[in-house]
């Protein structure tokens, strides 16, 4: 990690949205698939949900399943 530059919000959101294009996923799934820190992923999910790029598809206690929306796919094409 030392010597690497920090990723921007757009780069992180692009990584997360690309993973969600493959199917629904939890924050933990996104963390493991992209080798990102859990706190980074959860913060980006909050931001993406606030802009309606993703939806909370299923929620039970601590288990939350996220899915990408149509607006999110358009945003991904725009930043890609």
Beta strands, then each sheet from edge to edge (+ up, - down):
strand 1: 54-60
strand 2: 63-68
sheet 1: 1+ 2-
end
